[in-house]
Amino acid sequence: MTGPDPAVAAARLAVRDVLHEDRIIVAVSGGADSLALLAATIFEAASPRNRRSPHIIGVTVDHGLLLESV
């Protein structure tokens, strides 16, 4: 198999459209989905095909769903 997993490729493609901003904030709860979104954003921002070099900011969000959160 060549290239990334189809789910990884889809996540990367999804974030390409927002990389026209100078600063991008990605809210991360620590779950696999939000970490994958952050990783895809960083990957695409660093890509040679991206003519801009946006500043990526990861912000931790605690939804308070677990007892350990309070």
C-alpha atoms as a printed R data frame, in Angstrom:
   type eleno elety resid chain resno       x      y      z
1  ATOM     1    CA   MET     A     1   0.000  0.000  0.000
2  ATOM     2    CA   THR     A     2   1.286  3.432 -0.837
3  ATOM     3    CA   GLY     A     3   0.295  6.728  0.764
4  ATOM     4    CA   PRO     A     4  -1.468  7.363  4.045
5  ATOM     5    CA   ASP     A     5  -4.467  5.479  5.389
6  ATOM     6    CA   PRO     A     6  -7.684  6.739  3.730
7  ATOM     7    CA   ALA     A     7  -8.912  8.251  7.023
8  ATOM     8    CA   VAL     A     8  -5.641 10.170  7.436
9  ATOM     9    CA   ALA     A     9  -5.813 11.375  3.827
10 ATOM    10    CA   ALA     A    10  -9.419 12.530  4.351
11 ATOM    11    CA   ALA     A    11  -8.499 14.482  7.499
12 ATOM    12    CA   ARG     A    12  -5.589 16.180  5.737
13 ATOM    13    CA   LEU     A    13  -7.773 17.095  2.781
14 ATOM    14    CA   ALA     A    14 -10.443 18.514  5.086
15 ATOM    15    CA   VAL     A    15  -8.062 20.967  6.755
16 ATOM    16    CA   ARG     A    16  -6.416 22.218  3.541
17 ATOM    17    CA   ASP     A    17  -9.258 24.639  2.877
18 ATOM    18    CA   VAL     A    18  -8.734 26.552  6.147
19 ATOM    19    CA   LEU     A    19  -4.991 26.977  5.786
20 ATOM    20    CA   HIS     A    20  -5.398 30.369  4.118
21 ATOM    21    CA   GLU     A    21  -5.541 32.038  7.547
22 ATOM    22    CA   ASP     A    22  -2.408 33.400  9.263
23 ATOM    23    CA   ARG     A    23  -3.305 31.836 12.599
24 ATOM    24    CA   ILE     A    24  -5.294 28.650 13.148
25 ATOM    25    CA   ILE     A    25  -6.522 27.523 16.548
26 ATOM    26    CA   VAL     A    26  -7.353 23.846 17.011
27 ATOM    27    CA   ALA     A    27  -9.262 22.866 20.153
28 ATOM    28    CA   VAL     A    28  -7.998 19.556 21.516
29 ATOM    29    CA   SER     A    29  -9.764 17.505 24.178
30 ATOM    30    CA   GLY     A    30  -7.161 14.764 24.197
31 ATOM    31    CA   GLY     A    31  -9.333 12.270 22.336
32 ATOM    32    CA   ALA     A    32  -8.115 10.485 19.254
33 ATOM    33    CA   ASP     A    33 -10.302 12.522 16.900
34 ATOM    34    CA   SER     A    34  -9.132 15.938 18.087
35 ATOM    35    CA   LEU     A    35  -5.491 14.858 18.188
36 ATOM    36    CA   ALA     A    36  -5.844 13.532 14.633
37 ATOM    37    CA   LEU     A    37  -7.280 16.890 13.568
38 ATOM    38    CA   LEU     A    38  -4.348 18.719 15.152
39 ATOM    39    CA   ALA     A    39  -1.834 16.353 13.541
40 ATOM    40    CA   ALA     A    40  -3.467 16.763 10.104
41 ATOM    41    CA   THR     A    41  -3.444 20.554 10.485
42 ATOM    42    CA   ILE     A    42   0.227 20.634 11.423
43 ATOM    43    CA   PHE     A    43   1.119 18.248  8.589
44 ATOM    44    CA   GLU     A    44  -0.705 20.308  5.966
45 ATOM    45    CA   ALA     A    45   0.626 23.613  7.297
46 ATOM    46    CA   ALA     A    46   4.175 22.313  6.900
47 ATOM    47    CA   SER     A    47   3.539 20.918  3.418
48 ATOM    48    CA   PRO     A    48   5.643 22.426  0.601
49 ATOM    49    CA   ARG     A    49   2.442 22.898 -1.438
50 ATOM    50    CA   ASN     A    50   1.131 25.289  1.229
51 ATOM    51    CA   ARG     A    51   2.405 28.708  0.156
52 ATOM    52    CA   ARG     A    52   1.507 30.303  3.477
53 ATOM    53    CA   SER     A    53   3.005 29.294  6.762
54 ATOM    54    CA   PRO     A    54   0.183 29.630  9.268
55 ATOM    55    CA   HIS     A    55   0.823 29.685 12.977
56 ATOM    56    CA   ILE     A    56  -0.919 26.659 14.494
57 ATOM    57    CA   ILE     A    57  -2.145 26.915 18.089
58 ATOM    58    CA   GLY     A    58  -3.420 23.866 19.966
59 ATOM    59    CA   VAL     A    59  -5.798 24.730 22.812
60 ATOM    60    CA   THR     A    60  -6.737 22.144 25.403
61 ATOM    61    CA   VAL     A    61 -10.461 21.926 26.113
62 ATOM    62    CA   ASP     A    62 -11.828 19.994 29.084
63 ATOM    63    CA   HIS     A    63 -15.460 19.138 28.456
64 ATOM    64    CA   GLY     A    64 -15.923 18.120 32.103
65 ATOM    65    CA   LEU     A    65 -17.440 14.755 31.165
66 ATOM    66    CA   LEU     A    66 -15.248 12.678 33.487
67 ATOM    67    CA   LEU     A    67 -15.138 12.764 37.274
68 ATOM    68    CA   GLU     A    68 -11.401 13.441 37.017
69 ATOM    69    CA   SER     A    69 -12.188 16.655 35.117
70 ATOM    70    CA   VAL     A    70 -13.632 18.556 38.052
